[in-house]
Amino acid sequence: MDKQRIGDSFASAATAYDTHAVIQRQAARHLAERIVQHWPHLTSIFEIGCGTGNLTALLTQAYPHADILATDLAEAMLTACQARIGTAARYAQMDGEAARCEGFDLVASSLAFQWFDNQAAAIKALHAQGPRLGIATLVEGTFAEWKAAHAKLGLQDGVLPFMSEQALLTLGEELGAQVSFETITESYAHAPDFVRAIKGIGAGTPRAGHRPAPLGKVLREFTDGITISYRVGYVVGPEQLPHSATG
């Protein structure tokens, strides 16, 4: 992944992000529900890829006395998050794939890990540092409709190479964590609105080496609008908390 390009793309979208981040808000809410169900009491949380604070806000509400460090690759996203959350969290700009999080009860992240070069290795490295995991990431099946339209036309799509469900299940078993999946959909009356929404959240960076397909040709495959699927995988666990936790 071109981290600089990804960071710049998300930074440029910081002011418009919340207008388009419908799926991102749903995934953050569903992840927060899973985290709270597993661990009603946490004293410290390290968040990776906080964006404008969708998950951060939920965590500060659920754990008002916890030390929460919100991090993101894009400084503009951190600025937006801090403007929203204020002093209920601390903030740091960093590449989550190289994060050091020893001493925290939990590493939390919603829809950021799919941008990592090797998310399985990153998850293992974070787990090895001690914290439990509460992660939502996109897996294969995401943007299935968009990919199918490209395939029908004999075109290459620029969709990220998402992790397979089986790979995530295997990883969860190795770490002693629970893994679950759900499909969240969003519909657009006009297909170009989907493209604008993706750009609006800063997620328009294609996979490495991709040459853009003729967009107009692809969009004409969706004359009646478009419904896009997001396949979300949740990794939560292991159950046991570090000795410093209160519950």
N, C-alpha and C positions, 0 to 999 in steps of 0.2 A: 504494500500500500504506500502511496505517496502521502506521508503524514502531513507535510507542509501544505499540499494542495487540499487535503481533506480539512485541515484546520482552518485554512483561509475560506473555504466554501461555507463551513458552519459559522464562522465569524461574520461573514457578510450577510448571513440570514438571521442573525440574532434578533433584530428588531421586528422581523415579520414572522418569526418561527411560530409563535403561539397562535397565530391566525390559521395556520395550516396543520398543526400538530395534533390532529384528532386521534389518530391511532396511537401516537406516542403517549398521550394522556391516558388512554385506556390501558395500555400495557403497564404504565407506571402504577396505576391504581390496582391492577390485578396483582402486580408484584408486591406492592406494599401490603395488600391483604394477606398474601402468603407469608410474608416476613413476620407480620404481627401475630398471625396464627401460630407460627412456630415458636416465636420468641417474644412474649409479652413485655419482657424487660431487657433492655440493652443499654449499656453505659457509653459505648463509643461506636461510631459508624464511619467507615471510609467509603465515600461514594465516587465512582468513576464515571465520567461522562455526564455530568449533572445537567448540561444544557441550560435552559432558562429556569430550571428548578421544579419540574413537574413531580419527580420522585422526592426531591429534597423537601418540598413543602409537606408532603404526606409523612415523611419520616420525622420532621420536626414536630408535627402535630401528634404523632403516635408516641414519640420519645422526647418530650419537652425538656428533660434534664440531661439528655445524652450529649456528649461531645461529638458533633457531626462535622466532618471535613469533606466539603464538596469540591471535586476537582474536575477539570475539563482541559482538553487540548487547546480550545479557542478562548482567548482572553475576553473577547466580546461576550461570549456565552456566560463566562463567570461574572462579568459585570452585570449582565441581565439577571442572573440568578441572585446575586447579592442585593440588587435593587428590589427584588421580590421578597427575599427571605430575611434580609437584614442580619442582625447579630445572633439569630438563632442557629447559625452555622458559621464555620470558618471556611476559607476559600484558598485554593492553590491551583496554579496553572501547571499541568504536567501531562505527559504521555502515559495513559493508564496502563499500557502494556509493559511499562517499566516501573510501575508503582511499588513503593515499599510501604507496607501497611502492618508491620509487626505491632502488637499491642492493642489492636482494635478488635472489638467483638465481632464485627461483621463487615464484609465488603459487599456493597450494594451497587447495582448498575442496571439501568434500563435502556435497552436498544442502543448500546454503544459497542459491545464486543464484536459484532459482525464486521466492524471496521478494522479489527486487528489483523496483523499479518498471520498470526497463528493463535487463534483464540483458545484452543485446547491447551496449548503450552502455557498461555497466560493464566488461564484458570488454575492449572496445576501449580504454577509458581505462586499465585496468590494464596491458594489453599495451604501450601507448604509453609507460609509465613505465620500461620496460626488462626486467622479469622475464619468464621463461618462464611458461607456464600449465599447471597440473595441476588440472582442474576436473571435478567430477561434478555434473550438474544433472538435474532431472526434466524430461521433455519430453512432448509430446502422446502419449496412450496410457496415461498414468498414471491409475489409478482408473477404467479403462474400464468395468469391471463395475458399479461404483457409479453412474457416469454413465448407463449403459444402463438401469438400474433406474428412475432418475428419469425418463428420456426415455419409457420404456414407460408410466409413470403420468401423463405430461404435466406433470411437475414440473421446476422449475429446480434444478439442483444448485449447491452452493457451491464447487465445485472451482476452484482457481486457473487462470488462463488460461496454460497452459504453452506454451513455445516449440515450434514445429514442428521435426521432424527436419530438414527441408529448410533452414529458417532457420539451424539450428546448423551444418549442413554448409557452407552458404554462408559463414558467419562463419569457420569453421575454414579454409576455402580462402583467404579474404581475409587471415587472419593467418599462414598457413603452418603451421597446426597440424593434427595428426591428430584425426579425430573418429570415434568408434565408439559403438555402441549395444548395449544388452542389456535384456532384460525379466527382472526378478526378481519372484517371486510369494511371497505369504504366505497361508496358509490358516487359517481360523478355524472351529471346530466350530459356533460360534454367532455370527451376524452382529453382535449387540451388542458382542461382544468386539473387533471391528474398530473400532467407534466409540470404545470405551474406550481402545484402543491409540493412536488418533490424538490423542485428548485427552491421553493419558499422555505423549506426547512433545512436547506443546505446539503441535501442528500443526493445531489445530482452527479457526484463524481463517479464516473464509470470504472469498471475494472481495468487494470493495467493493460495497455496495448489495444484497447478497444477503439475501433474506428466507427464513428457515428453512422447509424443507418438512416435512410431517407425518412425523416420523422413523419412527413405528411402522408406517405404511403402506409405507414403503420397505423396512424390515427384514423385513416379511412376504413380500417377494419372494425371500428367501433362507432358505427353510424347512430346507434341508439344509446350512446353513453357507455360507461365502463364501470364495472365493479372489480376492485382490486383486492386480492387476498394477501394478508400478512400472516405467515405461520410463525408463531412465537413459542419458543422453548423457555421454560422456567427451571432454573437450577437452584434448589433451596436445601441447605444442609452443610455438613452433618448436624444432627440434632444437638450434640453436646457442645456447650459453650466453653470458652476459656475460663480459667478459675477466677479471673477478675470480674466476670459478669455477675449480675445480681439475681438472675433468674434463668 
